[in-house]
Amino acid sequence: MNARERVLAVLNREPVDRLPVDIWHTDEIGRDLRNHFGARDDLEFYRKMGIDKIVWVTPAYNSPDEDEPLGNALTGKAPKMTMWGTPLREQRAGQGVYLEFGEPPLKDYETVESIDRYPFWPDPDRFDYDGMAATIATAGKDFVTLGPWVSLFEIYCQMRGFENALVDLAVHPELVTALLDRIESIQTAMMKRFFDGVAKDHDMAFVSDDMGSQTGLLISPAMWDTYFRERLQRWCDMIHGYGLKVFYHTDGVAEPLVPALLECGIDVLNPIQHVCPGMGREELKARYGTKLIFHGGVENQKVLPFGSADDVRRETRECLRTLGAGNEGYIVCSCHNIQAGTPIENVLAMVDTVIRS
């Protein structure tokens, strides 16, 4: 089986020669892997590495400003703010450089009426649909494709600020509803236009909404039901209507929401941060293994960056034994991006362990 066939077989609950292994990584790790394999680009090192990469299809946004104040992946300029108008600043952490959110642009917008005056609502006509289609045409020959990235609560938090967002959910329901309506409608329009053109060649949509911390949910299940259940249900129904799978990401503790996420229609759950309470691998597999495809699992806070290659091999084998029990329903990957400074031999140990399994 090739990489595309192997991932699609797992997604469709069909037999595989072995479970797939994907990688998520920072730009620095990508550079190190390209150098290691002598590859000109990412697709070449995916092939040389022998991984079953799920290739992200990212919606570049064409700024209406000639000076590109929102940044633009097409020009290669470092973005000054997100497409939602949130300022960005470079932040160095260890060996990595990250773009962090600056001052929340809607922090002083306290009424439903005021948000209509916000000048940076993205225009669905300005997304680079041709560029996304080109990525699918190139990568989709050998690999499964995933995109676009869409979100509700994460975007709300970047625009209002995390503390404001949590307060809003409790005391400003009308503002929350109005903002989420706008955030949902813009991305729905973008997805429909994108899927209308590529659905027959595409595989999955990426819904990302971090709802968990290291120790528990960020909001109660009841509050999630109030603000997010119906919106996620609409997205899942639409995505499935195009014949695509729903890949859902939430870090940290996720188990209390999993039954509701399944009812909404998610197909794949990522990243399975098993060091968090209630996220035990065997328990999740026993409870949800016939209903969910798991993606992730390989511990990425201690084992991958700081363990030995043998530690990584043991961790990967344990993920295969638990999340991958029955040789089905699991795509091996790190718990989120492999961070800058992680030894390349550890990345190779994870991949090699799966390929040799």
N, C-alpha and C positions, 0 to 999 in steps of 0.2 A: 504494500500500500504506500502511496505517497502521502505527503503531509496533509493535503487537502482532503483526500479520501479518508484518512485516519480520523481527522477531527469531525468530519461530517458523519462518519459511522458512529462515533461516540454520541454526538448530538441526537442521532436518530435511533439510538439503542440497538445498533447493529454490531455484529462481531468484529473485533479488530485483531491484528497481529500482535500489537502491544498498545498500551495506553499512550496518548500523545503527550509531548512535553513542549510547553510554550515558555517564553521568557518575557518579562516586563523589566525595563531597565531605564536608568537615567541616561542623559546624553553622554556623560563621561564613560559609562560602561559600554555604550554603543560604540564610541570611538575606540576604546580598548579592544573590543571584540573585532571590529573591522581591521585594526592593526594586526591582531593576533592571527587572523585568517587571511590577511593580505587581500581584503575585499574592498572593492571600490564603493559599494553602497550597502545598505542594510539587507536588501533582498539577496545579495550575493553571500553575505556572511550567514544568513539564515540557511541557505542551501548548503554551504560548506560545513556548517555546524551540525546539520542534519536534524534541526528542530522542526516542530510542527507549529510554526508561528501563526498566530491569528493576527493578521495585519490590520492596524487601525486605519480607518478612513476619517481624516480630520477635516471639518468644514472650515476652510480658510474664509475670511471675511474681508471684502473689499471696502475699505474705509471711504466715506464720502468726502473726506478732507484730502486735498492734494498733498499735504505734508504728512499724511499717514499717521495721525495722532493715535489711532487704535492699533497701529502695527499691522503687518500684513505678511503672512507666510509666503506669499508669492514674490515679494521683493526681497525677502531675507532680512528685513529690518527688525531690530529688537523692538517688541511692542512696548508702547508707553502706557497703554491701558487695555483692558479686555474689550471685546466687542460690546459688552454691557456697560462700558464707561467707567469701570473700576480701575484706578491707577495701579500700576505695577512697579515694583522696585526690585533690583537684584539683591540677593542675600546670599552670602557665602556661609556654608556650614561644612566644616571639615574640608574634604577635597571637592565638594560639589558646589555649584552655583545654581540657585533657584530663583524663580520669579515669585515674589510674595505680593499679596494684595496690600494696597495702601489704604488711604482714607475712604471709607464706604461712601459712595456718591449719593445714596439716598438716606443717609443718616438723619437729615433734617426734614425729610419729606414725611409729614405726619398725618396727612389727610388723603382720602381717596382722590379728591380733586387735584391735589398738588402733583400727583404722579403723572398726570396728563401733560404737565409742563416740562417733564424731564427730557432733555435734548438727545440722549444717547440710546434710545430704544433701537435695537437692531432692526434693520429692514430685511425681510426674507428674500427680497430680490437681489441683495448684495452678496449672498453667499456664492462661493465658487463651485457651482455644481459640476461644471466641466472638469475641474481639477479632481474632484472626488471621484467622478466616473472614470477618469484616466487612471487613478490609483487602483480601482477595482479591475479595470481591463488589464493592467500590468501584473498586479499581484495575484489576482484571482485565478490565474492559470494553474498556480502551484499551491496556493494557500487560501484558507478561509479568510473572509474579510469581515470587519466589525466596525460599525459606525452608522450615523455620526454620534458623537458624545452629546447627550442631552441630560438635563438635570432640572430639578425644581428647587429643593431646599438649599443645595449648595450655591446656586445662583442667587437665591434670596439672601443667603448669609453674606455673600461677597458684596451685595449692593446695599444692604442695611447694616452690616456688621453683625458678628456672632451674638453678642449680648443683646443688642436690639432685637435680633431675630427671635431669640428665645422669649423675650418679654412680649413681643408682638403676638406670638402664638397664644399667650395666656390672656392678654388684655386688649389687643387691637384686632379682633377678628375681621372687621370690615376691611382694614388696610391689608391684612394678610391675604384675604380672598382676592382683592383687587390686584395686588401685585402678582400673586400666583397665576391669576387669570391671564395677565399680560405675558408672563414668562412662559406659561404653557402654550398660549396661542401662537406666539412667534416661532417657537420650536416645532410645533405641530405643522405650521405652514411650511417651514423649511424641510421637515422630514417628508411630508407628502410630495413636495416638488422633487426632492431627491429620489425617493422610492419610485415615483412614477417613471423615472428614467432608467433606473438600474436594478430594480427588484429581481428581475429574472437572473441576474448575474451576481447578486449580493447574497449575504448569508445571515448577518445578525445586526441588530441595533444595540447601542451601548447606553443604558440608563444608569446614571451614577448619582446616588443620593446618600451620602454618609449619614447614617442614623445612629451609629454606635460609637461609644468611647471604649477605652481599654477595660472599663469595669461595668458598664451598663449602657442602656439606651440613653440617647440625648433627650428624647421626649417620650412621653408615655404612649403606649399602644392606642389609647383612646384618642389622644391628640393627633396621632398619625392617621387614625381613621377619619377624623374630622377634616383634615386639610389635604391629605395626600392619597388616600385609598382610591377615590373616584378618578383622580387625575392619572394615577398609574394605570388603573383599569382601562381608561380610554386609550392611553398610549399602547398598552399591551394588545388591546383589541385591534387597533389600527395597524400595528407592526405585524401581527399575525395575519391580518387581512391581506398583506402583501406577500405572505408565505415566508416571512423571516422569523428568526428566533429572537427572544429578548434576553440579553446578557445584562444582569443587574449587579451593580457594585455597591457594597456598603462595608466600610472598615469596622473593626471592633466587634462588639457584642451585637449580633444580629438575630439570634435564635428566637427571641420573643416575637419578632415580626415575620418569621418565615411562613407560618401558616397563612397569614394575610397576603404575603407576597405571592405565594402559590395560588391563592384564590384569584388574585389579579391576573396571573398568567405568566409570571417570569419562568424562563427555561433554564438559565444558568445563574448560579450564585457565586460571587467572587468577593473577597479573596480567601475566606475561611481562615480567619486569624485564630488558630486553635488555642493559643495561650490565654485567650480571654474567657471569662466565666460563661459556661453554657455552650461553648463552641468546640467541645471535644469531638475529635474526628470519628471515633467509633459510634458515638451517640448520634451525631448528625447523619451518618450513613445509615444507621439502623432506622432512624425516624423518617428520613426524607430521601433515602437513596433511590427509591423507585420513582420519585417524582421530580427530582432535581438533578441537574448536571453540576458537579462541583468543579471550580476552577481556582487554582492557587494552592494554599496549604503549606508550602515549604517555608519554615519560619525565617523571617527576614529582619528581625531586630537583633538577634544574637548569633544564631547558627550560621547563616549565610555570610554575614560580614566579618564575624569574629571567630567562628569555629574553624576546625581543620577540615581538609577535604574528606577525611573519614567521618567526621561529624556530619557533614552535609550528606554523605552517602547514607548514613544511618537514618537521618531525618527524612530523606527522600524515600527510602524503603518503607519507613513507617507510614508515610502518606499513601504509598501504593498499597500497603497491606490494609489500611483502614478506609480511606476515601475511595480507593480504587478496588475494594473487595469485589470479587467476581469479574475482574478485568473489564469493568464497564462503569459508565457514569462519572468519569473523572478525567480532567485535563490537568496534568502536573504543571505547576508554575510556582513562583515565589509569592509570598503574601505581599503584594504590591511591588513597586519598582525596586530592582536590585540597585542598591545605593552606591554612589561614587566611593572608591576605595575598597570595595569588596574584591578579594583576590580572584583573578580570572580562573585560577585552578578550582576554586569553589563553585563557580558557575558551571565550568565544564564537568565537575563531579556530579552535580545535580542532573545535567543532561545525559551524561554517560550512564548513570545509574538506571535511568528510565529506558534508554535505548537498549541496554543489555538485559533488561528485566524479562 
